[in-house]
């Protein structure tokens, strides 16, 4: 291989190998994959560009080369069915950011770097080691609350909270792209101990009722839940993050009487996810849960106001 013109294959090959081991075999989705790996790809691309193509080297070219490399890596894992398009799309902002950071820092010290192999070994070991460590990390509990004002008596709203008929097809892009969304809700029994089924496009949430204070408060645990999305891929693959990486724990509806014909309805979900860094992925998960809440609350409003 003529490294002068094929040097760019090195970060691509290493990136595909590390990413494949991390998400396919270790089944870890964390800082190692979403922060350190793109940082490493950006830094390694910069070092190799300066070493093998000094005549075209610049920080700008290094950054864009890093972007190109992460794009090729993403396409590779998409084509072989390791990950789907939705996950790659959601991860892309933070991947590109840390490609940029890695390239910028490597550019600062590139003339002092002598041993590229040592850098490759260090980062590869760190990424795999941290992936193992993150896999068993205990996730924190997050909370999402959404409210709506309904022009109907509180008793009428309550009736549509407990069960609601088929919802209309969604217009939101994330739902059209494959994120699971609610289609209706049914219930077996009444009062505490009843089982509510909130049916999504990928299956049903099984929700034992823990609080039944009609018409003001309905709370439930989540006993079972379906996959959170249907990944877009050439393959019918079963990614690890579709199982037990996003877990809904509890939920509730609270109804507040404003006046005889006005009710405030608030839906709340408590959940965990084992995808890190939490601050980044919580942005996505909170927004998706808000969209789900809005879909349900708007439907309840429509039915109650008929």
Secondary structure, DSSP 4 states (H G I P E B T S, - for coil): --HHHHTHHHHHHHHHHHHHIIIIIS--BSHIIIIIHHHHHHHHHHHHHHHH-GGG--HHHHHHHHHHHHHHHHHHHHHTTSS-HHHHHHHHHHHHHHHHHHHHHHHHHGGG---HHHHHHHHHHHHHHHHHHHHTPPPPPEEEEEEEEESS-HHHHHHHHH-B-PPPPP--HHHHHTB--EEEEEEESSSTT-EEEEEETTEEEEEEEEEEETTTEEEEE-SB---SB----SS----GGGSSSEEEEEEEEEEEEEETTEEEEEEEEEEEE-BS-HHHHHHHHHHHHHHHHHHHHHHHHHHHT-
